[in-house]
Amino acid sequence: MVFGRFTMGRGHLRVDVRAGLSLVGTLTAALSVAHIVPIIVSLAYGGEDLWVFVATFVLTAAVGLSLRQLDPHPEPGAREAFMVVALTWLFAAVFGAVPYVLAGNGAIAQPVNAFFESMSGFTTTGATVMDNISLDHHSHAILMWRQLTQWLGGMGIIVLAVAILSEMAVGGAQLMRAETPGPGVSKLTPHIEQTARVLWLAYVFFTALFIVLLYALHLAGFAENMTLYNAFAHGFSTLPTGGFSPEARSIQAFSPAVQWLFVPFIFVAGVNFVLWWHVLTGDPRSLVRDAEFRLYLGAVTVLSAVGAVVLFTSSLETVDAGVVGGQLERSLRYAVFQIVSLVNSTGFANMDFYEWSGPAKAILLFAMFVGGSTGSTGGGIKILRWLVILKTLRRELFTTVHPDAVRPVRMNGRVLNEEAVRGIYAFTLLYVVLFFVGIGLLAADAARVGADLTLLDILSASIASLGNIGPGLGEVTGPMGGYGSFPTTSKLLMILYMWIGRLEIFPVLVLLTKAYWRS
């Protein structure tokens, strides 16, 4: 049987395309079950857009089950794992866009816009093209689906599948390594499916706890608009560091008490969930023993403190936030919230930081490059990579003075091999190159169509897409703006950047090499 120009079978290719597509089909069919959530929400609110999710459920399940028949008993190897992971995320975004198109409401009904919103959701980017994010303009079911895509993508579609589907245990370790190709998540148990379950249990625990606390604030009278619907919606987007909100003003729509409650849970989402499992099972010292956690905590603390000082000493005053300069609580709340939110790529906003001063925006831009921890739901370059880079730079300085010295790079007492160090440098270099390439391509496309975009809009759109951050720093891309005015070609580029950024570049790029398919 022929698939494209490649013969499907083990005799001609080093990649078993049939097995790969079969697994993609299994994962796609499993993903269709998620439509039960918006169907329930729709029924609770009078059946709004009910047919949309029933039709999407049937379509997604049918396509997934059809692909599954290509190889009922696939045994993926390392090569197939890359294809399965890359295509699964692509399929998720394609089928996740269908409800937006079928609902036919606003700019998001256009296919490219719907694909953008769906990819942004599953990759937990949080960038939006919606012209008006409001329950007055979109149904409860559509907006809940939008939130749910982030929660499903947060810990990883593959990790979820390995945790709940017994047939995914075969090759599960290779699939999980392909989905998180950087400095990885350590195994907690002898069996990979048990490790996946542990990660998801910790993820579900913190999500449920956050939802309960949000609604408790509502019941206690501290958050009138934090309804049960809003509590679930924001629980589904906080722990995955997503940033979508059914409120047009994001977290600015809620009281200071609610905003402060978001901070620790956004912070939690940026920490390696393996560490949280150790904490939950009685080993809280594992946090302070972990070098990556210490740097993450230090980076957030220092950047928040500097940001708070800059805001406090400024003359910032906005219509929505009021006077910020000279107000200690407000300066602290806005600085801490935005730093935590942008460091680990959540992208929530409790005020329009486009109105911040140049120095304050520079701090936010720096925060965007930091990233969350490995094994967390955060995006960006990741703290561990920066830590390894700092350690290798220190080693190079030492060996310059002592050329005969042998000084390996250590992480939490373990020696990192040079191959891992080279991989980290290669990823970081490629990340920076793609960032600048993105700026060039977005600027050229904006000039081609005469789009009214500033350099700050373009610069922050590139890093916000690649780092899965969401909002940028410009007037158009800022937290109260959106990406709807970008040209179609630019949206397609940002979709590509969100996809490869979530998979940490290499699993997608490797598919484009001849060696992957033939050698």
Order of alpha helices (4+ residues) and beta strands (2+ residues): beta-beta-alpha-alpha-alpha-alpha-alpha-alpha-alpha-alpha-alpha-alpha-alpha-alpha-alpha-alpha-beta-beta-alpha-alpha-alpha-beta-beta-alpha-alpha-alpha-alpha-alpha
